[in-house]
Amino acid sequence: MEVNYSDGKKLQLWVKDRGELDGISVFLNGHLVRCFADQVTHKFPLERPPESVKLLVAFGGNDGGVTAIVDVTDGNSELVVARQKPEDGMKHEYVLKSI
């Protein structure tokens, strides 16, 4: 899923496991950057890339989870700009593109 990241915005990746704690791995351009196994909503700030960057969230087990790219530019409100649910599979992919 492609997400445009304009100058002046602040985006975060939100990740939450659906049920069983089978583990979650987060990759940035194919490199593992985080692993965890809990049911807390994890929020990761996303730097605006020079051109584009690929994010991949891989859920272990067979129940999956929810991921979202959230615009947190306005500290008083949060806006979901992209979201994937368990029905979207065990791997959620986003491509952030600078515009």
C-alpha positions, 0 to 999 in steps of 0.5 A: 500500500502506497502512502504519500508523505508530504513535507511538514507532516508527522507520521507514525506506524501503529502495530497491534497483535490480534490475539495469540502472542506469536510475535511481530517483526518490523522491517525497513527496506528489508532490514529487521528493525524491531521484534516483539510479542505482546498485545500493546499498541506499538507506535513508531515515529516515521521519518520522511524518506528522501524518496521512498522507503518500504515498511513490512510488518510480519505477524507470527502464528495464524491470527495476524493483527492490525497496522496503520499509518497515522498522521499525528501532525496535529497533536490534538487529533490523529488521522489514519491515512492507511490501515490493514487488518488481519483479513489483509494477511499475515504481512502488511506492506507500506511504501512511504513516498516523499511528495 
